[in-house]
Amino acid sequence: MRFLTLHLRGATPQSRRTYEGWPERHAQRAFDYLAESERPPRSSRKAREQYASKLMAFNFLNQLLTTAQT
C-alpha cells in the first residue's frame, strides 16, 4: 500500500511518465474489447461525440476503481 501511495499519480518523474501513458493505453484497449457494432464510427461529429462520451465513462470508472483500491 505504501508503494502505491508513494508512486500513484506521478510522485516521481519516472512514475509520472508511466502514469500518463497508462490511461491512454488502457482506454484504447477498452475500445478494442467493444463489439464492432458498439464502437463509434471513425468519422463525423456524431462519432467524435460518441467516442468522447465512452472515453469519459471509461475514465470515470478507471478513477473510481483506482480510488477504491487505495
C-alpha positions in Angstrom: 0.0 0.0 0.0 2.8 2.4 0.8 4.5 1.8 -2.5 1.2 2.6 -4.3 0.7 5.9 -2.5 4.3 6.9 -3.0 4.1 6.4 -6.7 0.5 7.0 -7.5 -0.2 9.8 -10.0 3.4 10.7 -10.6 5.2 11.3 -7.3 8.5 10.8 -9.1 9.4 11.8 -12.7 9.5 8.2 -13.8 6.2 7.3 -12.2 4.6 10.4 -13.7 5.6 9.3 -17.2 4.4 5.8 -16.5 1.1 7.1 -15.1 0.5 9.5 -18.0 0.9 6.7 -20.6 -1.2 4.2 -18.7 -4.7 5.7 -19.1 -4.2 6.4 -22.8 -3.0 2.8 -23.4 -5.8 1.2 -21.4 -8.5 3.5 -22.8 -7.6 2.3 -26.3 -7.6 -1.3 -25.1 -11.1 -0.8 -23.6 -12.4 0.3 -27.0 -10.8 -2.8 -28.6 -12.9 -5.0 -26.4 -16.2 -3.4 -27.5 -18.2 -5.3 -30.1 -17.9 -3.8 -33.6 -21.5 -2.6 -33.5 -20.9 -0.6 -30.3 -17.7 1.1 -31.4 -18.2 4.7 -32.5 -17.7 5.3 -36.3 -14.3 6.8 -37.2 -15.6 10.0 -38.9 -18.2 12.7 -38.4 -19.1 14.9 -35.5 -21.5 12.3 -34.1 -18.7 9.8 -34.0 -16.5 12.1 -32.1 -19.3 12.8 -29.6 -19.9 9.0 -29.1 -16.1 8.4 -28.6 -15.9 11.3 -26.1 -18.8 10.0 -24.1 -17.5 6.5 -24.0 -14.0 7.7 -23.1 -15.4 9.9 -20.3 -17.2 6.9 -18.9 -14.1 4.8 -19.1 -12.0 7.5 -17.3 -14.6 7.8 -14.6 -14.6 4.1 -13.9 -10.9 4.0 -14.0 -10.5 6.7 -11.4 -13.3 5.2 -9.3 -11.6 1.8 -9.2 -8.1 3.3 -8.5 -9.5 5.4 -5.7 -11.5 2.4 -4.2 -8.3 0.3 -4.1 -6.2 2.8 -2.2 
